[in-house]
Amino acid sequence: MDIEFIADITETKRFWTEIMRNGNGDMKDRLKANVFIAKTNGVFVEKKELQDAFNNKIEFDFVDPSLDEN
């Protein structure tokens, strides 16, 4: 099975960590590995601004699933 050849997230993060901590490594590679680790840990939040799509009004509705309409 190919599962032996596919790195899981722990192995991948371990690899990135080795690159990041390698004091003799190229700084751009170390920084890139640091970014990959941060992204997989959810450090960065992507924000998108929506304009004119909703006329500056967004409505939310909540439906209580415990209320049975039948």
Predicted model as a PDB file, atoms N, CA, C, CB and O in Angstrom, pLDDT in the B-factor column:
MODEL        1                                                                  
ATOM      1  N   MET A   1       0.822  -1.189   0.000  1.00 59.00           N  
ATOM      2  CA  MET A   1       0.000   0.000   0.000  1.00 59.00           C  
ATOM      3  C   MET A   1       0.871   1.259   0.000  1.00 59.00           C  
ATOM      4  CB  MET A   1      -0.938  -0.006   1.206  1.00 59.00           C  
ATOM      5  O   MET A   1       1.968   1.259   0.558  1.00 59.00           O  
ATOM      6  N   ASP A   2       0.384   2.315  -0.619  1.00 65.00           N  
ATOM      7  CA  ASP A   2       1.141   3.566  -0.708  1.00 65.00           C  
ATOM      8  C   ASP A   2       1.188   4.342   0.596  1.00 65.00           C  
ATOM      9  CB  ASP A   2       0.556   4.434  -1.771  1.00 65.00           C  
ATOM     10  O   ASP A   2       1.950   5.302   0.712  1.00 65.00           O  
ATOM     11  N   ILE A   3       0.402   3.952   1.564  1.00 70.00           N  
ATOM     12  CA  ILE A   3       0.328   4.696   2.821  1.00 70.00           C  
ATOM     13  C   ILE A   3       1.706   4.811   3.479  1.00 70.00           C  
ATOM     14  CB  ILE A   3      -0.660   4.020   3.781  1.00 70.00           C  
ATOM     15  O   ILE A   3       1.974   5.783   4.186  1.00 70.00           O  
ATOM     16  N   GLU A   4       2.574   3.831   3.253  1.00 78.00           N  
ATOM     17  CA  GLU A   4       3.919   3.868   3.814  1.00 78.00           C  
ATOM     18  C   GLU A   4       4.749   5.001   3.211  1.00 78.00           C  
ATOM     19  CB  GLU A   4       4.617   2.533   3.589  1.00 78.00           C  
ATOM     20  O   GLU A   4       5.694   5.482   3.835  1.00 78.00           O  
ATOM     21  N   PHE A   5       4.395   5.420   2.007  1.00 84.00           N  
ATOM     22  CA  PHE A   5       5.182   6.412   1.289  1.00 84.00           C  
ATOM     23  C   PHE A   5       4.619   7.822   1.412  1.00 84.00           C  
ATOM     24  CB  PHE A   5       5.273   6.034  -0.156  1.00 84.00           C  
ATOM     25  O   PHE A   5       5.250   8.776   0.957  1.00 84.00           O  
ATOM     26  N   ILE A   6       3.445   7.969   2.017  1.00 89.00           N  
ATOM     27  CA  ILE A   6       2.797   9.274   2.146  1.00 89.00           C  
ATOM     28  C   ILE A   6       3.009   9.797   3.563  1.00 89.00           C  
ATOM     29  CB  ILE A   6       1.276   9.181   1.812  1.00 89.00           C  
ATOM     30  O   ILE A   6       2.624   9.152   4.538  1.00 89.00           O  
ATOM     31  N   ALA A   7       3.618  10.958   3.664  1.00 88.00           N  
ATOM     32  CA  ALA A   7       3.890  11.549   4.980  1.00 88.00           C  
ATOM     33  C   ALA A   7       2.598  12.068   5.597  1.00 88.00           C  
ATOM     34  CB  ALA A   7       4.929  12.691   4.867  1.00 88.00           C  
ATOM     35  O   ALA A   7       1.797  12.709   4.917  1.00 88.00           O  
ATOM     36  N   ASP A   8       2.396  11.795   6.878  1.00 90.00           N  
ATOM     37  CA  ASP A   8       1.253  12.385   7.573  1.00 90.00           C  
ATOM     38  C   ASP A   8       1.673  13.767   8.081  1.00 90.00           C  
ATOM     39  CB  ASP A   8       0.762  11.464   8.759  1.00 90.00           C  
ATOM     40  O   ASP A   8       2.824  14.167   7.912  1.00 90.00           O  
ATOM     41  N   ILE A   9       0.753  14.483   8.693  1.00 90.00           N  
ATOM     42  CA  ILE A   9       1.025  15.859   9.106  1.00 90.00           C  
ATOM     43  C   ILE A   9       2.110  15.929  10.185  1.00 90.00           C  
ATOM     44  CB  ILE A   9      -0.257  16.513   9.615  1.00 90.00           C  
ATOM     45  O   ILE A   9       2.884  16.885  10.218  1.00 90.00           O  
ATOM     46  N   THR A  10       2.171  14.948  11.048  1.00 92.00           N  
ATOM     47  CA  THR A  10       3.200  14.950  12.095  1.00 92.00           C  
ATOM     48  C   THR A  10       4.589  14.818  11.479  1.00 92.00           C  
ATOM     49  CB  THR A  10       2.953  13.807  13.104  1.00 92.00           C  
ATOM     50  O   THR A  10       5.509  15.546  11.850  1.00 92.00           O  
ATOM     51  N   GLU A  11       4.737  13.889  10.541  1.00 93.00           N  
ATOM     52  CA  GLU A  11       6.027  13.722   9.873  1.00 93.00           C  
ATOM     53  C   GLU A  11       6.393  14.969   9.074  1.00 93.00           C  
ATOM     54  CB  GLU A  11       5.998  12.496   8.953  1.00 93.00           C  
ATOM     55  O   GLU A  11       7.551  15.384   9.053  1.00 93.00           O  
ATOM     56  N   THR A  12       5.409  15.556   8.426  1.00 93.00           N  
ATOM     57  CA  THR A  12       5.633  16.763   7.639  1.00 93.00           C  
ATOM     58  C   THR A  12       6.076  17.912   8.532  1.00 93.00           C  
ATOM     59  CB  THR A  12       4.365  17.148   6.871  1.00 93.00           C  
ATOM     60  O   THR A  12       7.030  18.618   8.205  1.00 93.00           O  
ATOM     61  N   LYS A  13       5.393  18.107   9.656  1.00 94.00           N  
ATOM     62  CA  LYS A  13       5.769  19.185  10.576  1.00 94.00           C  
ATOM     63  C   LYS A  13       7.151  18.932  11.196  1.00 94.00           C  
ATOM     64  CB  LYS A  13       4.710  19.329  11.685  1.00 94.00           C  
ATOM     65  O   LYS A  13       7.907  19.870  11.445  1.00 94.00           O  
ATOM     66  N   ARG A  14       7.461  17.686  11.436  1.00 96.00           N  
ATOM     67  CA  ARG A  14       8.783  17.343  11.971  1.00 96.00           C  
ATOM     68  C   ARG A  14       9.866  17.725  10.950  1.00 96.00           C  
ATOM     69  CB  ARG A  14       8.864  15.817  12.316  1.00 96.00           C  
ATOM     70  O   ARG A  14      10.904  18.282  11.309  1.00 96.00           O  
ATOM     71  N   PHE A  15       9.603  17.416   9.673  1.00 96.00           N  
ATOM     72  CA  PHE A  15      10.535  17.778   8.603  1.00 96.00           C  
ATOM     73  C   PHE A  15      10.717  19.288   8.525  1.00 96.00           C  
ATOM     74  CB  PHE A  15      10.040  17.238   7.256  1.00 96.00           C  
ATOM     75  O   PHE A  15      11.844  19.779   8.464  1.00 96.00           O  
ATOM     76  N   TRP A  16       9.602  20.027   8.528  1.00 96.00           N  
ATOM     77  CA  TRP A  16       9.684  21.492   8.479  1.00 96.00           C  
ATOM     78  C   TRP A  16      10.431  22.046   9.687  1.00 96.00           C  
ATOM     79  CB  TRP A  16       8.280  22.105   8.410  1.00 96.00           C  
ATOM     80  O   TRP A  16      11.191  23.007   9.565  1.00 96.00           O  
ATOM     81  N   THR A  17      10.216  21.444  10.845  1.00 96.00           N  
ATOM     82  CA  THR A  17      10.884  21.887  12.063  1.00 96.00           C  
ATOM     83  C   THR A  17      12.389  21.685  11.966  1.00 96.00           C  
ATOM     84  CB  THR A  17      10.332  21.141  13.274  1.00 96.00           C  
ATOM     85  O   THR A  17      13.162  22.540  12.399  1.00 96.00           O  
ATOM     86  N   GLU A  18      12.811  20.548  11.394  1.00 97.00           N  
ATOM     87  CA  GLU A  18      14.239  20.300  11.207  1.00 97.00           C  
ATOM     88  C   GLU A  18      14.855  21.369  10.303  1.00 97.00           C  
ATOM     89  CB  GLU A  18      14.469  18.897  10.612  1.00 97.00           C  
ATOM     90  O   GLU A  18      15.953  21.856  10.572  1.00 97.00           O  
ATOM     91  N   ILE A  19      14.150  21.728   9.239  1.00 96.00           N  
ATOM     92  CA  ILE A  19      14.646  22.763   8.330  1.00 96.00           C  
ATOM     93  C   ILE A  19      14.702  24.108   9.050  1.00 96.00           C  
ATOM     94  CB  ILE A  19      13.749  22.862   7.070  1.00 96.00           C  
ATOM     95  O   ILE A  19      15.691  24.835   8.950  1.00 96.00           O  
ATOM     96  N   MET A  20      13.633  24.430   9.776  1.00 96.00           N  
ATOM     97  CA  MET A  20      13.555  25.719  10.466  1.00 96.00           C  
ATOM     98  C   MET A  20      14.680  25.869  11.498  1.00 96.00           C  
ATOM     99  CB  MET A  20      12.188  25.870  11.152  1.00 96.00           C  
ATOM    100  O   MET A  20      15.236  26.956  11.654  1.00 96.00           O  
ATOM    101  N   ARG A  21      15.007  24.801  12.188  1.00 97.00           N  
ATOM    102  CA  ARG A  21      16.004  24.862  13.262  1.00 97.00           C  
ATOM    103  C   ARG A  21      17.443  24.658  12.794  1.00 97.00           C  
ATOM    104  CB  ARG A  21      15.682  23.834  14.295  1.00 97.00           C  
ATOM    105  O   ARG A  21      18.377  24.764  13.589  1.00 97.00           O  
ATOM    106  N   ASN A  22      17.622  24.367  11.512  1.00 96.00           N  
ATOM    107  CA  ASN A  22      18.964  24.140  10.988  1.00 96.00           C  
ATOM    108  C   ASN A  22      19.702  25.470  10.877  1.00 96.00           C  
ATOM    109  CB  ASN A  22      18.907  23.429   9.611  1.00 96.00           C  
ATOM    110  O   ASN A  22      19.474  26.234   9.939  1.00 96.00           O  
ATOM    111  N   GLY A  23      20.579  25.745  11.827  1.00 95.00           N  
ATOM    112  CA  GLY A  23      21.329  26.993  11.853  1.00 95.00           C  
ATOM    113  C   GLY A  23      22.250  27.179  10.666  1.00 95.00           C  
ATOM    114  O   GLY A  23      22.650  28.302  10.362  1.00 95.00           O  
ATOM    115  N   ASN A  24      22.590  26.098   9.994  1.00 96.00           N  
ATOM    116  CA  ASN A  24      23.455  26.183   8.814  1.00 96.00           C  
ATOM    117  C   ASN A  24      22.654  26.250   7.519  1.00 96.00           C  
ATOM    118  CB  ASN A  24      24.399  24.991   8.770  1.00 96.00           C  
ATOM    119  O   ASN A  24      23.225  26.384   6.436  1.00 96.00           O  
ATOM    120  N   GLY A  25      21.335  26.155   7.633  1.00 94.00           N  
ATOM    121  CA  GLY A  25      20.499  26.176   6.448  1.00 94.00           C  
ATOM    122  C   GLY A  25      20.302  27.571   5.890  1.00 94.00           C  
ATOM    123  O   GLY A  25      20.583  28.568   6.555  1.00 94.00           O  
ATOM    124  N   ASP A  26      19.820  27.627   4.673  1.00 96.00           N  
ATOM    125  CA  ASP A  26      19.537  28.904   4.023  1.00 96.00           C  
ATOM    126  C   ASP A  26      18.385  29.597   4.753  1.00 96.00           C  
ATOM    127  CB  ASP A  26      19.193  28.698   2.515  1.00 96.00           C  
ATOM    128  O   ASP A  26      17.368  28.966   5.044  1.00 96.00           O  
ATOM    129  N   MET A  27      18.533  30.872   5.048  1.00 96.00           N  
ATOM    130  CA  MET A  27      17.535  31.605   5.835  1.00 96.00           C  
ATOM    131  C   MET A  27      16.170  31.609   5.154  1.00 96.00           C  
ATOM    132  CB  MET A  27      17.998  33.041   6.070  1.00 96.00           C  
ATOM    133  O   MET A  27      15.154  31.509   5.841  1.00 96.00           O  
ATOM    134  N   LYS A  28      16.113  31.720   3.834  1.00 97.00           N  
ATOM    135  CA  LYS A  28      14.804  31.753   3.165  1.00 97.00           C  
ATOM    136  C   LYS A  28      14.087  30.411   3.322  1.00 97.00           C  
ATOM    137  CB  LYS A  28      14.968  32.099   1.663  1.00 97.00           C  
ATOM    138  O   LYS A  28      12.863  30.378   3.446  1.00 97.00           O  
ATOM    139  N   ASP A  29      14.831  29.313   3.317  1.00 96.00           N  
ATOM    140  CA  ASP A  29      14.226  27.997   3.532  1.00 96.00           C  
ATOM    141  C   ASP A  29      13.739  27.851   4.966  1.00 96.00           C  
ATOM    142  CB  ASP A  29      15.226  26.884   3.199  1.00 96.00           C  
ATOM    143  O   ASP A  29      12.677  27.278   5.210  1.00 96.00           O  
ATOM    144  N   ARG A  30      14.510  28.364   5.912  1.00 96.00           N  
ATOM    145  CA  ARG A  30      14.123  28.300   7.318  1.00 96.00           C  
ATOM    146  C   ARG A  30      12.857  29.113   7.572  1.00 96.00           C  
ATOM    147  CB  ARG A  30      15.263  28.803   8.210  1.00 96.00           C  
ATOM    148  O   ARG A  30      11.961  28.673   8.292  1.00 96.00           O  
ATOM    149  N   LEU A  31      12.792  30.307   6.971  1.00 96.00           N  
ATOM    150  CA  LEU A  31      11.600  31.151   7.132  1.00 96.00           C  
ATOM    151  C   LEU A  31      10.377  30.520   6.476  1.00 96.00           C  
ATOM    152  CB  LEU A  31      11.846  32.541   6.538  1.00 96.00           C  
ATOM    153  O   LEU A  31       9.279  30.574   7.030  1.00 96.00           O  
ATOM    154  N   LYS A  32      10.559  29.926   5.306  1.00 96.00           N  
ATOM    155  CA  LYS A  32       9.445  29.286   4.598  1.00 96.00           C  
ATOM    156  C   LYS A  32       8.909  28.105   5.428  1.00 96.00           C  
ATOM    157  CB  LYS A  32       9.898  28.801   3.181  1.00 96.00           C  
ATOM    158  O   LYS A  32       7.696  27.921   5.532  1.00 96.00           O  
ATOM    159  N   ALA A  33       9.796  27.323   6.004  1.00 96.00           N  
ATOM    160  CA  ALA A  33       9.377  26.211   6.856  1.00 96.00           C  
ATOM    161  C   ALA A  33       8.608  26.731   8.063  1.00 96.00           C  
ATOM    162  CB  ALA A  33      10.595  25.385   7.311  1.00 96.00           C  
ATOM    163  O   ALA A  33       7.625  26.122   8.484  1.00 96.00           O  
ATOM    164  N   ASN A  34       9.049  27.845   8.619  1.00 95.00           N  
ATOM    165  CA  ASN A  34       8.363  28.461   9.750  1.00 95.00           C  
ATOM    166  C   ASN A  34       6.940  28.873   9.368  1.00 95.00           C  
ATOM    167  CB  ASN A  34       9.152  29.679  10.252  1.00 95.00           C  
ATOM    168  O   ASN A  34       6.003  28.684  10.144  1.00 95.00           O  
ATOM    169  N   VAL A  35       6.787  29.437   8.167  1.00 94.00           N  
ATOM    170  CA  VAL A  35       5.462  29.846   7.688  1.00 94.00           C  
ATOM    171  C   VAL A  35       4.565  28.622   7.511  1.00 94.00           C  
ATOM    172  CB  VAL A  35       5.578  30.626   6.354  1.00 94.00           C  
ATOM    173  O   VAL A  35       3.393  28.653   7.886  1.00 94.00           O  
ATOM    174  N   PHE A  36       5.108  27.546   6.942  1.00 94.00           N  
ATOM    175  CA  PHE A  36       4.312  26.324   6.761  1.00 94.00           C  
ATOM    176  C   PHE A  36       3.816  25.788   8.102  1.00 94.00           C  
ATOM    177  CB  PHE A  36       5.140  25.245   6.040  1.00 94.00           C  
ATOM    178  O   PHE A  36       2.658  25.392   8.230  1.00 94.00           O  
ATOM    179  N   ILE A  37       4.688  25.780   9.086  1.00 94.00           N  
ATOM    180  CA  ILE A  37       4.298  25.304  10.427  1.00 94.00           C  
ATOM    181  C   ILE A  37       3.212  26.202  11.000  1.00 94.00           C  
ATOM    182  CB  ILE A  37       5.526  25.266  11.385  1.00 94.00           C  
ATOM    183  O   ILE A  37       2.213  25.714  11.527  1.00 94.00           O  
ATOM    184  N   ALA A  38       3.404  27.508  10.900  1.00 93.00           N  
ATOM    185  CA  ALA A  38       2.414  28.451  11.432  1.00 93.00           C  
ATOM    186  C   ALA A  38       1.061  28.266  10.743  1.00 93.00           C  
ATOM    187  CB  ALA A  38       2.905  29.904  11.256  1.00 93.00           C  
ATOM    188  O   ALA A  38       0.024  28.277  11.407  1.00 93.00           O  
ATOM    189  N   LYS A  39       1.063  28.097   9.427  1.00 90.00           N  
ATOM    190  CA  LYS A  39      -0.194  27.916   8.695  1.00 90.00           C  
ATOM    191  C   LYS A  39      -0.914  26.650   9.129  1.00 90.00           C  
ATOM    192  CB  LYS A  39       0.066  27.873   7.192  1.00 90.00           C  
ATOM    193  O   LYS A  39      -2.132  26.664   9.306  1.00 90.00           O  
ATOM    194  N   THR A  40      -0.184  25.560   9.303  1.00 90.00           N  
ATOM    195  CA  THR A  40      -0.835  24.310   9.714  1.00 90.00           C  
ATOM    196  C   THR A  40      -1.327  24.377  11.153  1.00 90.00           C  
ATOM    197  CB  THR A  40       0.124  23.136   9.553  1.00 90.00           C  
ATOM    198  O   THR A  40      -2.171  23.577  11.559  1.00 90.00           O  
ATOM    199  N   ASN A  41      -0.807  25.324  11.927  1.00 89.00           N  
ATOM    200  CA  ASN A  41      -1.285  25.527  13.298  1.00 89.00           C  
ATOM    201  C   ASN A  41      -2.384  26.581  13.375  1.00 89.00           C  
ATOM    202  CB  ASN A  41      -0.129  25.929  14.198  1.00 89.00           C  
ATOM    203  O   ASN A  41      -2.847  26.912  14.467  1.00 89.00           O  
ATOM    204  N   GLY A  42      -2.805  27.112  12.227  1.00 86.00           N  
ATOM    205  CA  GLY A  42      -3.900  28.070  12.198  1.00 86.00           C  
ATOM    206  C   GLY A  42      -3.540  29.459  12.695  1.00 86.00           C  
ATOM    207  O   GLY A  42      -4.416  30.202  13.139  1.00 86.00           O  
ATOM    208  N   VAL A  43      -2.276  29.817  12.628  1.00 87.00           N  
ATOM    209  CA  VAL A  43      -1.832  31.112  13.131  1.00 87.00           C  
ATOM    210  C   VAL A  43      -2.341  32.258  12.261  1.00 87.00           C  
ATOM    211  CB  VAL A  43      -0.312  31.152  13.205  1.00 87.00           C  
ATOM    212  O   VAL A  43      -2.717  33.313  12.772  1.00 87.00           O  
ATOM    213  N   PHE A  44      -2.351  32.047  10.960  1.00 82.00           N  
ATOM    214  CA  PHE A  44      -2.779  33.095  10.046  1.00 82.00           C  
ATOM    215  C   PHE A  44      -4.270  32.966   9.759  1.00 82.00           C  
ATOM    216  CB  PHE A  44      -1.971  33.038   8.740  1.00 82.00           C  
ATOM    217  O   PHE A  44      -4.774  31.867   9.527  1.00 82.00           O  
ATOM    218  N   VAL A  45      -4.962  34.085   9.778  1.00 77.00           N  
ATOM    219  CA  VAL A  45      -6.378  34.113   9.444  1.00 77.00           C  
ATOM    220  C   VAL A  45      -6.524  34.952   8.187  1.00 77.00           C  
ATOM    221  CB  VAL A  45      -7.247  34.684  10.623  1.00 77.00           C  
ATOM    222  O   VAL A  45      -6.118  36.114   8.146  1.00 77.00           O  
ATOM    223  N   GLU A  46      -7.101  34.354   7.178  1.00 73.00           N  
ATOM    224  CA  GLU A  46      -7.283  35.082   5.933  1.00 73.00           C  
ATOM    225  C   GLU A  46      -8.556  35.906   6.028  1.00 73.00           C  
ATOM    226  CB  GLU A  46      -7.336  34.116   4.722  1.00 73.00           C  
ATOM    227  O   GLU A  46      -9.627  35.388   6.344  1.00 73.00           O  
ATOM    228  N   LYS A  47      -8.424  37.185   5.753  1.00 73.00           N  
ATOM    229  CA  LYS A  47      -9.573  38.082   5.792  1.00 73.00           C  
ATOM    230  C   LYS A  47      -9.882  38.540   4.378  1.00 73.00           C  
ATOM    231  CB  LYS A  47      -9.310  39.298   6.723  1.00 73.00           C  
ATOM    232  O   LYS A  47      -8.983  38.887   3.612  1.00 73.00           O  
ATOM    233  N   LYS A  48     -11.148  38.535   4.050  1.00 72.00           N  
ATOM    234  CA  LYS A  48     -11.574  39.026   2.754  1.00 72.00           C  
ATOM    235  C   LYS A  48     -12.643  40.075   2.972  1.00 72.00           C  
ATOM    236  CB  LYS A  48     -12.093  37.876   1.854  1.00 72.00           C  
ATOM    237  O   LYS A  48     -13.540  39.903   3.797  1.00 72.00           O  
ATOM    238  N   GLU A  49     -12.543  41.141   2.242  1.00 70.00           N  
ATOM    239  CA  GLU A  49     -13.504  42.218   2.358  1.00 70.00           C  
ATOM    240  C   GLU A  49     -14.489  42.126   1.202  1.00 70.00           C  
ATOM    241  CB  GLU A  49     -12.797  43.595   2.379  1.00 70.00           C  
ATOM    242  O   GLU A  49     -14.100  42.037   0.037  1.00 70.00           O  
ATOM    243  N   LEU A  50     -15.748  42.147   1.540  1.00 65.00           N  
ATOM    244  CA  LEU A  50     -16.797  42.111   0.533  1.00 65.00           C  
ATOM    245  C   LEU A  50     -17.434  43.485   0.459  1.00 65.00           C  
ATOM    246  CB  LEU A  50     -17.857  41.020   0.855  1.00 65.00           C  
ATOM    247  O   LEU A  50     -17.868  44.034   1.472  1.00 65.00           O  
ATOM    248  N   GLN A  51     -17.488  44.029  -0.721  1.00 64.00           N  
ATOM    249  CA  GLN A  51     -18.107  45.331  -0.894  1.00 64.00           C  
ATOM    250  C   GLN A  51     -19.185  45.234  -1.956  1.00 64.00           C  
ATOM    251  CB  GLN A  51     -17.061  46.396  -1.272  1.00 64.00           C  
ATOM    252  O   GLN A  51     -19.039  44.533  -2.957  1.00 64.00           O  
ATOM    253  N   ASP A  52     -20.262  45.948  -1.718  1.00 61.00           N  
ATOM    254  CA  ASP A  52     -21.371  46.068  -2.663  1.00 61.00           C  
ATOM    255  C   ASP A  52     -22.095  44.753  -2.960  1.00 61.00           C  
ATOM    256  CB  ASP A  52     -20.864  46.640  -3.939  1.00 61.00           C  
ATOM    257  O   ASP A  52     -23.134  44.774  -3.619  1.00 61.00           O  
ATOM    258  N   ALA A  53     -21.594  43.644  -2.508  1.00 57.00           N  
ATOM    259  CA  ALA A  53     -22.253  42.378  -2.798  1.00 57.00           C  
ATOM    260  C   ALA A  53     -23.545  42.226  -1.993  1.00 57.00           C  
ATOM    261  CB  ALA A  53     -21.308  41.212  -2.503  1.00 57.00           C  
ATOM    262  O   ALA A  53     -24.488  41.576  -2.445  1.00 57.00           O  
ATOM    263  N   PHE A  54     -23.587  42.822  -0.811  1.00 58.00           N  
ATOM    264  CA  PHE A  54     -24.744  42.676   0.062  1.00 58.00           C  
ATOM    265  C   PHE A  54     -25.366  44.015   0.425  1.00 58.00           C  
ATOM    266  CB  PHE A  54     -24.352  41.941   1.318  1.00 58.00           C  
ATOM    267  O   PHE A  54     -26.172  44.088   1.352  1.00 58.00           O  
ATOM    268  N   ASN A  55     -25.012  45.056  -0.278  1.00 63.00           N  
ATOM    269  CA  ASN A  55     -25.499  46.407   0.031  1.00 63.00           C  
ATOM    270  C   ASN A  55     -25.267  46.754   1.496  1.00 63.00           C  
ATOM    271  CB  ASN A  55     -26.992  46.530  -0.305  1.00 63.00           C  
ATOM    272  O   ASN A  55     -26.101  47.397   2.133  1.00 63.00           O  
ATOM    273  N   ASN A  56     -24.125  46.321   2.023  1.00 62.00           N  
ATOM    274  CA  ASN A  56     -23.729  46.571   3.409  1.00 62.00           C  
ATOM    275  C   ASN A  56     -24.704  46.000   4.424  1.00 62.00           C  
ATOM    276  CB  ASN A  56     -23.586  48.043   3.636  1.00 62.00           C  
ATOM    277  O   ASN A  56     -24.760  46.470   5.561  1.00 62.00           O  
ATOM    278  N   LYS A  57     -25.469  44.999   4.032  1.00 68.00           N  
ATOM    279  CA  LYS A  57     -26.430  44.393   4.948  1.00 68.00           C  
ATOM    280  C   LYS A  57     -26.343  42.877   4.817  1.00 68.00           C  
ATOM    281  CB  LYS A  57     -27.877  44.896   4.659  1.00 68.00           C  
ATOM    282  O   LYS A  57     -26.512  42.318   3.733  1.00 68.00           O  
ATOM    283  N   ILE A  58     -26.080  42.238   5.927  1.00 67.00           N  
ATOM    284  CA  ILE A  58     -26.047  40.782   5.974  1.00 67.00           C  
ATOM    285  C   ILE A  58     -27.032  40.342   7.039  1.00 67.00           C  
ATOM    286  CB  ILE A  58     -24.604  40.241   6.268  1.00 67.00           C  
ATOM    287  O   ILE A  58     -26.988  40.823   8.171  1.00 67.00           O  
ATOM    288  N   GLU A  59     -27.916  39.433   6.679  1.00 73.00           N  
ATOM    289  CA  GLU A  59     -28.912  38.930   7.624  1.00 73.00           C  
ATOM    290  C   GLU A  59     -28.602  37.485   7.974  1.00 73.00           C  
ATOM    291  CB  GLU A  59     -30.339  39.050   7.043  1.00 73.00           C  
ATOM    292  O   GLU A  59     -28.219  36.684   7.122  1.00 73.00           O  
ATOM    293  N   PHE A  60     -28.778  37.173   9.258  1.00 73.00           N  
ATOM    294  CA  PHE A  60     -28.578  35.824   9.744  1.00 73.00           C  
ATOM    295  C   PHE A  60     -29.892  35.324  10.323  1.00 73.00           C  
ATOM    296  CB  PHE A  60     -27.440  35.768  10.798  1.00 73.00           C  
ATOM    297  O   PHE A  60     -30.580  36.050  11.042  1.00 73.00           O  
ATOM    298  N   ASP A  61     -30.230  34.109  10.013  1.00 78.00           N  
ATOM    299  CA  ASP A  61     -31.419  33.486  10.589  1.00 78.00           C  
ATOM    300  C   ASP A  61     -30.977  32.274  11.393  1.00 78.00           C  
ATOM    301  CB  ASP A  61     -32.448  33.082   9.482  1.00 78.00           C  
ATOM    302  O   ASP A  61     -30.039  31.572  11.017  1.00 78.00           O  
ATOM    303  N   PHE A  62     -31.654  32.041  12.487  1.00 75.00           N  
ATOM    304  CA  PHE A  62     -31.373  30.877  13.304  1.00 75.00           C  
ATOM    305  C   PHE A  62     -32.627  30.029  13.363  1.00 75.00           C  
ATOM    306  CB  PHE A  62     -30.900  31.282  14.725  1.00 75.00           C  
ATOM    307  O   PHE A  62     -33.719  30.514  13.661  1.00 75.00           O  
ATOM    308  N   VAL A  63     -32.449  28.771  13.078  1.00 74.00           N  
ATOM    309  CA  VAL A  63     -33.562  27.838  13.169  1.00 74.00           C  
ATOM    310  C   VAL A  63     -33.267  26.904  14.313  1.00 74.00           C  
ATOM    311  CB  VAL A  63     -33.783  27.056  11.836  1.00 74.00           C  
ATOM    312  O   VAL A  63     -32.247  26.214  14.322  1.00 74.00           O  
ATOM    313  N   ASP A  64     -34.161  26.883  15.276  1.00 71.00           N  
ATOM    314  CA  ASP A  64     -33.996  26.006  16.440  1.00 71.00           C  
ATOM    315  C   ASP A  64     -34.393  24.593  16.038  1.00 71.00           C  
ATOM    316  CB  ASP A  64     -34.852  26.503  17.657  1.00 71.00           C  
ATOM    317  O   ASP A  64     -35.569  24.340  15.776  1.00 71.00           O  
ATOM    318  N   PRO A  65     -33.445  23.672  15.983  1.00 71.00           N  
ATOM    319  CA  PRO A  65     -33.757  22.311  15.542  1.00 71.00           C  
ATOM    320  C   PRO A  65     -34.654  21.556  16.506  1.00 71.00           C  
ATOM    321  CB  PRO A  65     -32.490  21.541  15.345  1.00 71.00           C  
ATOM    322  O   PRO A  65     -35.223  20.525  16.145  1.00 71.00           O  
ATOM    323  N   SER A  66     -34.791  22.062  17.744  1.00 72.00           N  
ATOM    324  CA  SER A  66     -35.641  21.372  18.706  1.00 72.00           C  
ATOM    325  C   SER A  66     -37.125  21.668  18.463  1.00 72.00           C  
ATOM    326  CB  SER A  66     -35.254  21.773  20.128  1.00 72.00           C  
ATOM    327  O   SER A  66     -37.988  20.971  18.995  1.00 72.00           O  
ATOM    328  N   LEU A  67     -37.426  22.690  17.668  1.00 72.00           N  
ATOM    329  CA  LEU A  67     -38.805  23.007  17.330  1.00 72.00           C  
ATOM    330  C   LEU A  67     -39.239  22.172  16.142  1.00 72.00           C  
ATOM    331  CB  LEU A  67     -38.970  24.507  17.030  1.00 72.00           C  
ATOM    332  O   LEU A  67     -38.648  22.252  15.066  1.00 72.00           O  
ATOM    333  N   ASP A  68     -40.256  21.386  16.339  1.00 64.00           N  
ATOM    334  CA  ASP A  68     -40.732  20.511  15.275  1.00 64.00           C  
ATOM    335  C   ASP A  68     -41.940  21.179  14.632  1.00 64.00           C  
ATOM    336  CB  ASP A  68     -41.091  19.082  15.819  1.00 64.00           C  
ATOM    337  O   ASP A  68     -42.937  21.448  15.301  1.00 64.00           O  
ATOM    338  N   GLU A  69     -41.847  21.444  13.335  1.00 61.00           N  
ATOM    339  CA  GLU A  69     -42.940  22.126  12.645  1.00 61.00           C  
ATOM    340  C   GLU A  69     -44.076  21.162  12.278  1.00 61.00           C  
ATOM    341  CB  GLU A  69     -42.413  22.812  11.385  1.00 61.00           C  
ATOM    342  O   GLU A  69     -45.134  21.620  11.848  1.00 61.00           O  
ATOM    343  N   ASN A  70     -43.901  19.880  12.428  1.00 55.00           N  
ATOM    344  CA  ASN A  70     -44.951  18.915  12.072  1.00 55.00           C  
ATOM    345  C   ASN A  70     -45.980  18.770  13.135  1.00 55.00           C  
ATOM    346  CB  ASN A  70     -44.364  17.580  11.785  1.00 55.00           C  
ATOM    347  O   ASN A  70     -46.924  17.995  12.979  1.00 55.00           O  
TER     348      ASN A  70                                                      
ENDMDL                                                                          
END                                                                             
